Amino acid sequence: MIELGEKKITGPVIRLHPADNVVVARIDVGIGTEVPSEGFTSRSQVVAGHKIAARAIAAGEPILKYNVCIGFAATDIAAGTYVHSHNVSFREFDRDYAHGREYRPTPLLPEAEQARFQGYVRADGAVGTRNYIGILSTVNCSATVVHKVAEAFTPEVMKAYPNVDGVVALSHGLGCGMEMSGEPMELLRRTLGGYARHPNFAGVLIIGLGCERNQLGGLMAQEGLAAGGRIHTFVMQETGGTRKTIEAAVAAVKELLPAADLARRQSVSASHLKVGLQCGGSDGFSSITANPALGAAIDLLVRHGGTGILSETPEIYGVEHTLTRRAVSREVGEKLVQRIRWWKEEYSPGRDVQINGAVSPGNQMGGLANIFEKSLGSSMKGGTTGLMAVYRYAEPVRQPGFVFMDTPGFDPVSATGQIAGGANLICFTTGRGSMFGAKPVPSIKLATNTPMYKRLTEDMDYNCGVLLDGAATMPEVAQQLFELMLRVASGEPSKSELLGLGDHEFVPWNIGVVS
C-alpha cells in the first residue's frame, strides 16, 4: 500500500516520504534558492509541481516518490537538480504482487447510521441520481436521427415536464465495418445494454438503420432487453426512412415523458452510490492533493456501503502491485494482472501509447515524467480499502466496495464503460483543467491546485488546492467531498451540468479491426 501519511511541507518544497530521493516544488523555485530543511541549494529553475533531487542520485539508481519507484536516474544527478523526463529513464522492473497480503476487511456502518441522499428508485430497485429520457443509436448511421429527435425537446417544451432532466441523444462511431462476433461486438453491446438499463434513464429509445452489423435484434438478445414499457425500438429502413423515423421517435418520447415526470426523489442509503473515478490533465500535485483526497472520500463511501470504481488500466501500470496486495483474494488480484498483461503483451506492444512509457504533453508540462509517476497518483483515487472485484469493460458492477474496471485511460471512453457498468456519479480530478461532462450522470470536477481553480472556477466544483495552501486537512477535505457527492447525487447541479456538457462524451471503446 502506498504510504500517504508522511507528507511534510517545509518552505518551497514538499517531502512525500522520508525515504524519497526527490522532493516536489510547492511553488516555483529559482536557481540559488536555499532549502534548509533538505540541506541543498537549488541548481535549477523548477516549476511548481515538478521534482528536485533531494540528494545526489547515482546513474541507474531508482527515483523514489512516496517510496515507490517511478523510474531510474539516466545520469548522475546532483542534489538540487531538476528531475524530469530528460534525466529519468523508463524501464521495466520486478514487482511483488503479493496477492491479498495487505487485505483487511472494511467495517461497514449499520444501515441506520449510513448517510443518505435523495435518489430515484426504479422498478428493479436500482437507484438513479438523475431522471432523463435516453435515445441510443445502434450504429453511426442512425446518429443524426437520434440527435434530431433530442433537438425536438427544447427547454421550452421541457417546461411542461419539470421533473425530467432532459432528453439526451447518445450516438457513436461504431456498429458497422467491425467484427460481427467476438469481444469487439460483445463489448459494444454490453455498453449499449448498460446504458439502456441505467437507472438515470426513465425511458429509452434504441434506433438502428437496419443493415448494420450490430443488428438491433442481436443487441436485444445479448443484453436480455425487450421492447415495450420503458424501452422503444426503431429500425429506420422498416419505419420509412429518416423523416418518418424522427417523427415516430418524437411521438414515442412524448409518450414516455408523462410517466417520467411522475418520478420523485426519495431518501435512500449512500450504499446505492456507485462512483466512477476519473483523472485527466494530471499534474505533479495530483498525487498530493486531489487524488488522495478523493481516495479518502471513497474510503468513507465504502464504509457507508457504497462503491468506488477505479479504471484507466494504463494509468495503474507500474503500481498495480499496490492494488493486488489489497485484493480480497488471489483470484481477484490475478484478474487484475491478467488485464495488465493483455494490455502489455497483446494490445499495445510497439505502439507509442502511454502504457509504454510516454505520457501526454500536458502531463509532462504538469510535472509527470512517465507513466509510472502518473500511475502513482492515478491509483490513489481508489483509497485504501480492499480491492473487492475486477471487471471487464462495461460489465455490470454488482460488488459493493472498492472495485476496478478495465478501461483505456482516455477519459470519455473510460467513463462510458463505468456508466455502462452502473456508475451513477463521476468524480474527476484534474491539475491542468479538464472540461468534462457525462450525461446521463453528473460529473464532479476536483482541482489539484488553487491557481488553476481560480482560473477555471466555472468548470471546477471543488478546490483540493486548499491542502497545499494549509487551509484544510485531508480528513476535512475528504468529508467535504463525501458530502458534495451526496448533494450532487440528490440533484444539486454540478458545474459541467450548468455548462450543458455531456452530450458528446458517450464514446464506447473500439478495440477491434474496422474494415
C-alpha positions in Angstrom: 0.0 0.0 0.0 1.3 3.5 -0.8 2.1 5.3 2.4 0.3 8.7 2.3 0.6 9.9 5.9 4.2 11.1 5.7 3.9 14.4 3.8 6.0 17.3 5.1 5.7 20.8 3.7 8.7 23.0 4.5 9.3 26.3 2.7 9.3 25.9 -1.0 9.2 22.1 -1.2 7.1 19.1 -0.2 8.6 15.8 1.1 6.2 12.9 0.5 8.1 10.2 2.3 11.3 10.0 4.4 12.9 7.5 2.0 12.4 9.6 -1.1 15.4 11.0 -3.0 13.3 13.7 -4.7 11.0 16.4 -3.3 8.2 18.4 -5.1 8.4 22.1 -5.6 5.4 23.6 -3.8 6.0 27.0 -5.6 8.3 28.0 -8.4 11.8 27.5 -7.2 14.6 29.6 -8.7 18.3 28.9 -9.1 20.2 29.5 -5.9 17.1 29.1 -3.7 18.2 27.6 -0.4 16.1 24.7 1.1 17.4 24.3 4.6 15.0 21.6 5.6 16.6 19.4 2.9 20.1 20.7 3.1 20.5 21.7 -0.6 20.5 24.8 -2.7 18.6 24.7 -6.0 20.8 24.3 -9.0 17.8 24.6 -11.5 14.8 26.7 -12.2 11.9 24.4 -11.2 8.2 25.0 -11.8 5.7 24.3 -9.1 4.7 20.6 -9.1 7.9 19.4 -10.6 10.7 17.4 -8.8 14.0 18.3 -7.4 16.8 15.9 -6.3 17.0 16.0 -2.5 20.4 14.3 -2.5 22.9 13.1 -5.0 21.4 10.3 -7.1 23.7 7.9 -9.0 23.1 6.9 -12.6 20.9 3.8 -12.6 19.5 4.4 -9.1 15.7 4.2 -8.7 13.9 7.6 -8.4 11.7 7.3 -5.3 8.5 9.2 -4.8 6.2 8.1 -1.9 8.9 5.4 -1.6 7.7 4.0 -4.9 10.0 3.6 -7.9 8.9 6.0 -10.7 12.0 5.4 -13.0 15.7 5.4 -12.9 18.4 8.1 -13.0 19.6 8.3 -16.6 22.8 10.0 -15.4 24.4 11.2 -12.1 22.1 13.8 -10.6 23.4 16.3 -8.1 21.3 17.4 -5.1 19.2 20.5 -6.0 18.9 19.5 -9.7 15.6 19.4 -11.6 14.4 15.8 -12.1 12.2 15.1 -15.0 11.9 13.0 -18.3 15.3 14.4 -19.5 17.2 12.7 -16.8 14.8 9.9 -15.7 14.9 6.7 -17.8 11.8 4.4 -18.1 12.3 0.7 -17.9 10.7 -2.4 -16.5 11.4 -3.7 -13.0 10.2 -6.6 -11.0 7.2 -6.1 -8.8 6.0 -8.4 -6.0 2.2 -8.8 -6.4 1.8 -10.5 -3.0 -1.9 -11.1 -3.7 -4.1 -10.3 -0.7 -1.2 -9.8 1.7 -2.4 -6.4 2.9 -6.2 -7.0 2.6 -8.2 -6.0 5.6 -12.0 -6.2 5.8 -13.6 -2.7 6.0 -16.2 -2.5 8.8 -19.5 -1.2 7.4 -21.7 1.2 9.3 -25.1 -0.2 10.3 -27.8 0.8 7.8 -29.4 3.2 10.3 -26.1 5.1 10.6 -25.4 5.3 6.8 -25.5 8.6 5.1 -28.4 9.2 2.8 -29.2 11.0 -0.4 -32.3 11.8 -2.5 -32.5 9.4 -5.4 -34.9 7.9 -8.0 -35.8 4.3 -7.0 -36.6 2.4 -10.2 -38.9 -0.6 -10.6 -35.9 -3.0 -10.5 -34.6 -1.5 -7.2 -31.7 0.4 -8.9 -31.3 4.0 -7.8 -30.7 6.9 -10.2 -29.2 10.3 -9.5 -30.9 12.0 -12.5 -34.1 11.5 -14.5 -33.5 11.6 -18.3 -35.0 10.1 -21.4 -32.3 8.5 -23.5 -32.0 7.9 -27.2 -29.3 5.4 -28.3 -28.1 4.6 -31.8 -27.0 1.0 -32.6 -24.7 2.3 -35.4 -23.2 5.6 -36.6 -25.7 5.5 -39.5 -28.5 6.4 -37.1 -26.5 9.1 -35.3 -28.1 12.1 -37.0 -31.6 10.7 -36.4 -31.1 10.3 -32.6 -29.8 13.9 -32.3 -32.7 15.3 -34.4 -35.1 13.5 -32.0 -33.5 15.0 -29.0 -33.4 18.5 -30.6 -37.2 18.5 -30.8 -37.3 18.7 -27.0 -36.3 22.2 -26.4 -36.1 23.9 -23.0 -39.5 25.5 -23.8 -41.0 22.0 -24.5 -39.5 20.6 -21.4 -41.0 23.2 -19.1 -44.1 21.0 -19.2 -42.1 18.2 -17.5 -40.3 19.9 -14.6 -39.2 16.6 -13.0 -37.4 15.4 -16.2 -33.8 16.5 -16.6 -33.9 16.3 -20.3 -33.9 14.2 -23.5 -30.3 13.2 -24.4 -29.1 11.6 -27.6 -26.1 9.2 -27.4 -24.5 8.3 -30.7 -21.1 6.8 -31.5 -18.9 5.9 -34.4 -19.3 2.1 -34.3 -21.8 -0.6 -35.2 -20.7 -1.5 -38.7 -17.5 -2.2 -40.5 -16.5 -4.3 -37.5 -16.3 -7.9 -36.5 -19.8 -9.4 -36.1 -18.7 -11.8 -33.3 -16.2 -11.8 -30.5 -15.2 -9.2 -28.0 -15.5 -6.0 -30.1 -19.2 -6.6 -30.8 -19.9 -8.0 -27.4 -18.2 -5.0 -25.8 -20.3 -2.5 -27.9 -23.5 -4.4 -27.0 -22.5 -4.5 -23.3 -22.1 -0.8 -23.4 -25.4 0.0 -25.1 -27.2 -2.5 -22.9 -25.7 -1.0 -19.7 -27.0 2.5 -20.8 -30.4 1.1 -21.8 -30.8 -0.3 -18.3 -29.2 2.6 -16.5 -31.4 4.0 -13.6 -30.7 7.6 -14.6 -33.0 6.9 -17.6 -36.7 6.8 -17.0 -37.2 5.6 -20.6 -35.0 4.7 -23.6 -35.3 4.7 -27.4 -32.9 2.5 -29.4 -32.7 3.4 -33.1 -30.9 1.3 -35.8 -30.5 1.6 -39.5 -31.4 -1.9 -40.5 -28.5 -3.3 -42.4 -25.7 -2.7 -39.9 -23.6 -5.5 -38.4 -24.8 -4.5 -34.9 -28.3 -5.7 -35.6 -30.9 -4.5 -33.2 -32.2 -8.0 -32.6 -28.7 -9.2 -31.7 -28.2 -6.4 -29.3 -31.5 -7.0 -27.6 -30.9 -10.8 -27.3 -27.4 -10.5 -25.9 -28.4 -7.9 -23.3 -31.7 -9.5 -22.4 -33.7 -6.4 -23.4 -37.2 -6.4 -24.6 -39.2 -3.7 -26.4 -42.2 -2.3 -24.5 -42.7 -0.3 -21.4 -39.7 1.9 -20.9 -37.8 0.7 -24.0 -38.9 1.6 -27.5 -37.1 0.4 -30.7 -37.0 1.6 -34.3 -35.3 0.4 -37.5 -35.1 3.2 -40.0 -35.3 1.0 -43.1 -38.5 -0.5 -41.7 -40.0 2.7 -40.3 -39.9 4.6 -43.6 -36.6 6.4 -43.6 -35.1 9.5 -41.9 -38.2 11.8 -41.6 -40.7 9.1 -40.6 -38.3 7.6 -38.0 -37.7 11.0 -36.5 -41.5 11.7 -36.3 -42.2 8.2 -34.8 -39.4 8.6 -32.3 -40.5 12.0 -31.2 -44.0 10.6 -30.7 -42.6 7.8 -28.6 -40.6 10.2 -26.4 -43.8 12.2 -25.9 -45.5 9.0 -24.7 -42.7 8.4 -22.2 -42.5 11.9 -20.7 -45.7 12.0 -18.6 -44.7 8.8 -16.7 -41.1 10.1 -16.4 -42.4 13.3 -14.9 -44.2 11.5 -12.2 -40.8 10.2 -10.8 -39.9 11.7 -7.4 -36.8 11.6 -5.4 -36.8 9.7 -2.1 -34.4 9.2 0.7 -32.0 6.2 0.1 -28.8 5.0 1.7 -25.4 6.1 0.3 -24.9 2.3 -0.3 -26.7 3.0 -3.6 -24.0 5.3 -4.9 -21.6 3.9 -7.5 -18.9 6.5 -8.2 -16.8 6.3 -11.3 -13.3 7.6 -10.5 -11.5 9.6 -13.3 -8.5 11.8 -13.6 -7.4 13.9 -16.6 -5.0 16.6 -17.3 -3.0 15.4 -14.3 -0.1 17.3 -12.8 2.6 17.0 -10.1 0.1 17.9 -7.4 -2.5 15.2 -8.4 -0.8 12.7 -6.1 -0.5 15.2 -3.3 -4.0 16.8 -3.2 -7.0 15.8 -5.3 -6.3 12.1 -5.9 -5.6 11.0 -2.3 -8.4 13.3 -1.1 -10.8 11.6 -3.5 -9.4 8.2 -2.3 -10.1 9.2 1.3 -13.7 10.2 0.4 -14.1 6.8 -1.3 -12.9 5.1 1.9 -15.8 6.9 3.6 -18.3 5.9 0.9 -17.2 2.3 1.2 -17.8 2.4 5.0 -21.3 3.6 4.2 -21.9 0.6 1.8 -21.2 2.4 -1.5 -19.0 1.6 -4.4 -15.9 3.3 -5.9 -14.9 2.2 -9.4 -11.3 2.8 -10.3 -10.4 2.4 -14.0 -7.9 3.6 -16.7 -5.8 0.4 -16.8 -2.7 2.0 -18.4 -2.7 4.6 -15.6 -2.2 2.0 -12.8 0.6 0.3 -14.7 3.8 0.3 -12.6 1.9 0.4 -9.3 -0.6 -2.4 -9.9 1.2 -4.4 -7.2 0.0 -1.9 -4.6 -3.6 -2.9 -5.6 -3.1 -6.7 -5.9 -1.7 -6.6 -2.3 -5.1 -5.2 -1.2 -7.1 -7.8 -3.2 -9.8 -9.7 -1.3 -8.5 -13.0 -2.9 -5.7 -14.3 -5.1 -8.3 -14.7 -7.9 -9.2 -11.0 -7.8 -5.5 -10.0 -7.8 -4.6 -12.3 -10.7 -7.6 -11.0 -12.7 -6.1 -7.5 -12.5 -2.7 -8.8 -13.5 -4.2 -10.6 -16.5 -5.7 -7.3 -17.7 -2.3 -5.6 -17.4 -0.6 -8.4 -19.3 -3.3 -8.2 -22.1 -2.5 -4.5 -22.5 1.3 -5.0 -22.5 1.6 -8.3 -24.4 -1.4 -8.2 -26.8 -2.9 -4.8 -27.3 -0.1 -2.3 -27.1 3.3 -3.8 -28.0 5.5 -1.5 -30.0 2.9 1.3 -30.0 3.5 4.9 -28.9 0.9 4.9 -26.2 1.2 5.8 -22.5 1.4 2.3 -21.1 4.7 2.0 -22.9 6.2 5.0 -21.1 5.4 8.4 -22.5 2.6 10.4 -21.0 0.8 13.3 -22.8 2.4 16.7 -23.3 0.0 18.2 -20.7 1.1 15.6 -18.1 4.7 16.3 -18.8 4.3 20.1 -18.5 2.5 19.4 -15.3 5.5 17.6 -13.8 4.9 13.9 -14.6 8.0 12.2 -16.1 6.4 9.0 -17.3 3.5 6.5 -16.9 5.0 5.1 -13.6 4.8 8.6 -12.0 1.3 9.2 -13.4 0.1 5.8 -12.2 1.4 6.5 -8.7 -1.1 9.4 -8.4 -3.9 7.9 -10.5 -4.2 4.8 -8.3 -4.7 6.9 -5.2 -8.2 7.7 -6.3 -9.3 4.3 -5.1 -8.4 4.9 -1.5 -7.0 2.3 0.9 -9.8 -0.3 1.4 -9.7 -3.9 0.0 -10.0 -4.5 -3.8 -13.2 -6.5 -4.0 -13.6 -7.3 -7.7 -12.2 -6.7 -11.2 -14.5 -6.2 -14.1 -14.0 -6.1 -17.9 -15.1 -3.0 -19.8 -18.8 -2.2 -19.3 -19.7 -5.2 -17.2 -22.4 -4.7 -14.6 -20.8 -3.7 -11.3 -22.6 -5.6 -8.6 -20.0 -5.9 -5.9 -20.0 -3.0 -3.4 -16.8 -1.5 -2.1 -13.7 -0.6 -4.0 -13.6 -2.3 -7.4 -11.6 -2.0 -10.7 -12.9 -1.9 -14.3 -10.5 -2.4 -17.2 -10.7 0.6 -19.5 -8.4 2.8 -21.5 -7.0 6.0 -20.0 -8.9 8.2 -22.4 -11.5 9.8 -20.1 -14.6 9.7 -22.3 -14.1 6.1 -23.2 -13.3 5.1 -19.6 -16.3 7.0 -18.1 -18.6 5.5 -20.8 -17.6 2.0 -19.6 -18.1 2.9 -15.9 -21.5 4.4 -16.6 -22.5 1.3 -18.6 -21.4 -0.7 -15.6 -23.8 1.2 -13.4 -21.9 4.3 -12.1 -24.5 6.9 -11.2 -21.9 9.6 -10.3 -18.5 10.6 -11.7 -15.7 12.2 -9.7 -13.0 13.7 -11.9 -9.7 15.1 -10.7 -7.6 17.4 -12.8 -4.5 19.5 -12.5 -4.3 21.1 -15.9 -8.0 21.7 -16.1 -10.2 19.1 -17.9 -13.6 20.1 -19.1 -15.9 17.1 -18.9 -19.5 16.0 -18.6 -21.1 12.6 -19.0 -24.8 12.6 -19.5 -26.9 11.0 -18.0 -24.6 11.0 -15.0 -23.4 14.1 -13.1 -19.7 14.7 -13.1 -17.9 16.5 -10.2 -14.6 18.2 -11.1 -11.9 18.4 -8.5 -8.9 20.8 -9.0 -5.5 19.9 -7.6 -4.2 23.4 -7.1 -5.6 26.9 -6.3 -4.2 28.9 -9.3 -6.0 26.6 -11.8 -9.2 26.5 -9.7 -9.3 30.3 -9.7 -8.6 30.4 -13.4 -11.3 27.8 -14.3 -13.8 28.3 -11.4 -16.7 28.0 -13.8 -15.7 24.4 -14.6 -14.3 23.2 -11.2 -16.6 22.0 -8.4 -14.1 21.8 -5.6 -10.5 23.1 -4.9 -8.3 20.5 -3.4 -5.5 23.0 -3.5 -6.6 24.1 -0.1 -4.4 21.2 1.1 -1.3 22.8 -0.3 -2.4 26.2 1.0 -2.7 24.9 4.5 -6.4 25.9 4.7 -7.8 22.4 5.4 -6.6 18.9 6.4 -7.0 15.7 4.4 -9.8 14.4 6.7 -11.7 17.7 6.4 -11.4 17.7 2.6 -12.4 14.0 2.4 -15.6 14.7 4.4 -16.4 17.7 2.3 -16.0 15.7 -0.9 -18.2 12.9 0.5 -20.9 15.5 1.4 -20.6 17.1 -2.1 -21.2 13.7 -3.7 -24.3 13.3 -1.6 -25.6 16.7 -2.6 -24.9 16.3 -6.3 -26.4 12.8 -6.2 -29.5 14.4 -4.6 -29.9 16.9 -7.5 -27.6 19.8 -6.9 -26.2 20.6 -10.4 -22.5 20.1 -11.0 -20.5 22.8 -12.9 -20.5 20.6 -16.0 -24.3 20.3 -15.9 -24.7 24.1 -15.5 -22.5 24.5 -18.6 -24.5 21.9 -20.6 -21.6 19.5 -21.0 -22.1 15.7 -21.7 -23.9 15.4 -25.0 -20.9 14.2 -26.9 -18.8 12.3 -24.4 -20.5 8.9 -25.0 -17.5 7.0 -26.6 -17.7 3.2 -26.5 -14.2 1.5 -26.6 -13.3 0.5 -30.2 -10.9 -2.4 -29.6 -11.4 -4.2 -32.9 -10.5 -4.0 -36.6 -12.5 -1.7 -38.8 -12.8 -2.8 -42.4 
